[in-house]
Amino acid sequence: MKKENIIAMIEREFTELNDTNIEQSIRELLIDPSTELREWDYGKNEEWHQCWKVLTHPESNTGIYYCTEGFGPTCPWGLMHLKGTDHMSIGTDCAWYKTFLEAFFESCAVNNLKK
């Protein structure tokens, strides 16, 4: 996967949003996609997957990631912690979504939306 493909997926979702205030609020949190290896708790011991970090919300220490492995085949957009020593794995299925916008609207970042 290339970062350009991930950016294109997000841009396609923006075309369906139809709200420029929400789109602008989201764009302020987007970052240049970068990869991180995250541990997969449900596979073999010490199994890691490459995840693309695309949005950060430092106030809540969370971000939106894209990963085609783990929950990725069905739900490739996930909410994960940005840093720390606890909770730094891919997490559980309830934090993974089919679309970027679903992940955003379930994230703490939604509290920063401009009115």
PELINMO-V551552 format. One record per backbone hydrogen bond with DSSP energy under -0.5 kcal/mol. CO is the residue of the C=O (numbers start at 0). NH is the residue of the N-H. E is the energy in kcal/mol with one decimal. If there is no record, write none. Layout:
BEGIN
CO;NH;E
CO;NH;E
END
This chain:
BEGIN
1;4;-0.8
1;5;-1.4
2;6;-2.5
3;7;-2.1
4;8;-1.9
5;9;-2.0
6;10;-2.5
7;11;-2.2
8;12;-1.7
9;13;-1.8
10;14;-1.2
11;15;-0.6
12;15;-1.0
13;16;-1.0
13;17;-0.8
18;22;-2.4
19;23;-2.5
20;24;-2.1
21;25;-2.3
22;26;-2.8
23;27;-1.7
25;28;-1.8
25;29;-1.0
28;55;-2.1
30;32;-0.5
33;52;-3.3
35;37;-0.5
35;50;-3.1
37;48;-2.7
38;40;-0.6
38;89;-2.7
39;42;-0.7
43;46;-1.2
46;39;-3.4
48;37;-2.6
50;35;-2.5
50;52;-0.6
51;65;-2.5
52;33;-1.5
53;30;-2.6
54;63;-1.7
56;59;-1.4
56;60;-0.7
56;61;-1.6
57;60;-0.7
60;81;-1.9
61;56;-2.7
62;79;-2.1
63;53;-2.8
63;54;-1.4
64;77;-2.7
65;51;-3.3
68;71;-2.5
70;73;-1.3
70;74;-3.0
75;66;-2.5
75;77;-0.6
76;96;-3.6
77;64;-2.9
77;79;-0.5
79;62;-2.2
86;80;-0.7
91;94;-1.8
92;95;-1.7
94;78;-2.5
96;76;-2.3
98;102;-1.8
99;103;-2.5
100;104;-2.7
101;105;-0.9
102;105;-0.7
102;106;-0.5
103;106;-1.6
106;109;-0.9
107;110;-1.7
108;111;-2.1
109;112;-1.5
END
